[in-house]
Amino acid sequence: MDPAIYAKKLALAKAKLVAGRVKDGRVLGADTVVVHKGQILGKPADFSDACRMLSRLQGTTHRVVTGVALVDAGTGKEKTAHAVSYVTMRRMTLEEIARTARKHQDKAGAYAVQQKKDPVVAKVKGSYTNVVGLPLELVKKLLRTGFPTPYRAAQE
């Protein structure tokens, strides 16, 4: 499946789940995936999987795709969008891979760009906040455009 469609579907599923539990308001959902050589990498299953992911990503450039969904709980209206950034990872020693894998098994790609003590990322092209997991520029745009208010004829 196309990574953008996949990430948006996951984000929408999260937002709909929460929207179904409340009466009104807007619910925001997001989901991030890492795409390396055409393969979608989500969160690692375990430590070994995290090490495998980091070993593949090191010294390469990959895409980070975050799907964002906005659901109006009252009307059920929904909007989705996605952001794409490119991340270049530096080469790592086996010890660095193991240390990073232990810490970030809850993150897509098994790393966290925001961790200053884990300088595994050499360069980010595009939205930094997208790589963190929530593309703030895109969220602001989605919230600003919102849902159009339906036209209602005046009562006589």
C-alpha positions as CSV (number, residue, x, y, z in Angstrom):
1,M,0.0,0.0,0.0
2,D,1.1,3.6,-0.6
3,P,2.8,4.8,2.6
4,A,0.8,8.1,2.6
5,I,-2.6,6.3,2.2
6,Y,-1.5,3.8,4.9
7,A,-0.5,6.5,7.4
8,K,-3.7,8.4,6.8
9,K,-5.8,5.3,7.3
10,L,-4.1,4.6,10.6
11,A,-4.5,8.3,11.7
12,L,-8.2,8.3,10.7
13,A,-8.9,5.0,12.6
14,K,-7.4,6.5,15.7
15,A,-9.4,9.8,15.4
16,K,-12.7,7.9,14.7
17,L,-12.2,5.7,17.7
18,V,-11.9,8.7,20.0
19,A,-14.6,10.7,18.1
20,G,-17.0,7.8,18.7
21,R,-16.6,8.2,22.5
22,V,-17.5,11.9,22.7
23,K,-20.6,13.9,21.6
24,D,-19.0,16.8,20.0
25,G,-15.7,18.5,19.2
26,R,-12.9,17.9,16.8
27,V,-10.6,15.0,17.3
28,L,-7.1,14.9,15.8
29,G,-5.3,11.6,15.0
30,A,-1.8,11.0,13.7
31,D,0.3,8.1,12.7
32,T,3.9,8.0,11.5
33,V,5.7,5.4,9.3
34,V,9.3,5.2,8.0
35,V,9.7,4.2,4.4
36,H,13.0,2.6,3.4
37,K,13.6,1.3,-0.1
38,G,9.9,1.1,-0.7
39,Q,9.2,-0.9,2.5
40,I,7.0,0.6,5.3
41,L,8.6,0.3,8.7
42,G,6.4,0.9,11.7
43,K,7.2,0.3,15.3
44,P,9.5,-2.6,15.9
45,A,8.1,-5.8,17.3
46,D,10.9,-6.3,19.8
47,F,14.6,-5.5,20.4
48,S,15.9,-7.7,17.6
49,D,13.5,-6.0,15.1
50,A,14.6,-2.6,16.3
51,C,18.3,-3.6,15.7
52,R,17.4,-4.9,12.3
53,M,15.6,-1.6,11.4
54,L,18.4,0.6,12.6
55,S,21.0,-1.5,10.8
56,R,19.1,-1.1,7.6
57,L,18.6,2.7,8.1
58,Q,22.1,3.6,9.1
59,G,24.1,5.5,6.5
60,T,21.1,5.9,4.2
61,T,18.3,8.4,3.5
62,H,14.7,7.4,4.0
63,R,11.2,9.0,4.1
64,V,9.1,9.7,7.1
65,V,5.4,9.9,6.4
66,T,2.9,11.1,8.9
67,G,-0.8,10.9,8.3
68,V,-3.0,13.3,10.1
69,A,-6.8,13.1,10.4
70,L,-9.4,15.5,11.8
71,V,-12.8,14.2,12.7
72,D,-15.8,16.3,13.8
73,A,-17.4,14.1,16.5
74,G,-20.8,15.8,16.1
75,T,-21.2,15.4,12.4
76,G,-18.8,12.6,11.5
77,K,-17.1,14.8,8.9
78,E,-13.5,13.9,8.4
79,K,-10.4,15.3,6.7
80,T,-7.0,13.7,6.2
81,A,-3.6,14.9,5.0
82,H,0.0,13.8,5.1
83,A,3.5,15.2,5.4
84,V,6.7,13.7,4.0
85,S,10.2,14.5,5.2
86,Y,13.6,12.9,4.3
87,V,16.0,11.8,7.0
88,T,19.6,10.9,6.5
89,M,21.0,8.6,9.2
90,R,24.7,8.5,10.1
91,R,26.6,5.3,10.4
92,M,26.5,3.7,13.8
93,T,28.5,1.1,15.7
94,L,26.9,-2.1,16.9
95,E,26.9,-0.7,20.4
96,E,25.1,2.5,19.3
97,I,22.5,0.4,17.4
98,A,21.8,-1.7,20.4
99,R,21.6,1.3,22.8
100,T,19.3,3.1,20.5
101,A,17.2,0.0,19.9
102,R,16.7,-0.5,23.6
103,K,15.4,3.0,24.1
104,H,13.1,3.4,21.1
105,Q,11.1,0.3,20.5
106,D,7.9,2.4,20.7
107,K,8.9,4.6,17.7
108,A,8.5,4.0,14.0
109,G,12.0,3.1,12.6
110,A,13.3,2.6,16.2
111,Y,14.8,6.0,16.6
112,A,13.8,9.4,18.0
113,V,15.2,12.5,16.2
114,Q,14.4,14.7,19.2
115,Q,16.7,12.8,21.5
116,K,19.9,14.9,21.8
117,K,21.7,12.0,23.5
118,D,21.0,9.8,20.5
119,P,22.5,11.8,17.6
120,V,21.7,9.1,15.0
121,V,20.2,11.6,12.5
122,A,22.7,13.5,10.3
123,K,20.2,15.6,8.4
124,V,16.4,16.3,8.0
125,K,15.0,17.7,4.8
126,G,11.5,18.9,5.3
127,S,9.4,19.2,8.4
128,Y,11.4,18.4,11.6
129,T,8.1,18.1,13.6
130,N,6.9,15.5,11.1
131,V,9.9,13.4,12.0
132,V,9.1,13.8,15.7
133,G,5.6,12.5,14.9
134,L,3.2,15.4,14.5
135,P,3.8,17.8,11.6
136,L,2.7,21.0,13.3
137,E,2.6,23.1,10.1
138,L,0.2,20.6,8.5
139,V,-1.9,20.4,11.7
140,K,-2.2,24.2,11.9
141,K,-3.4,24.2,8.2
142,L,-5.9,21.4,8.8
143,L,-7.3,23.1,11.9
144,R,-7.4,26.5,10.2
145,T,-9.4,25.2,7.2
146,G,-11.6,23.0,9.5
147,F,-15.0,22.0,8.3
148,P,-17.2,24.4,6.5
149,T,-20.3,25.4,8.4
150,P,-23.4,24.1,6.5
151,Y,-25.6,26.7,5.1
152,R,-28.9,27.0,6.9
153,A,-31.8,28.9,5.6
154,A,-33.2,31.5,8.1
155,Q,-36.5,30.4,9.7
156,E,-39.5,32.6,9.0
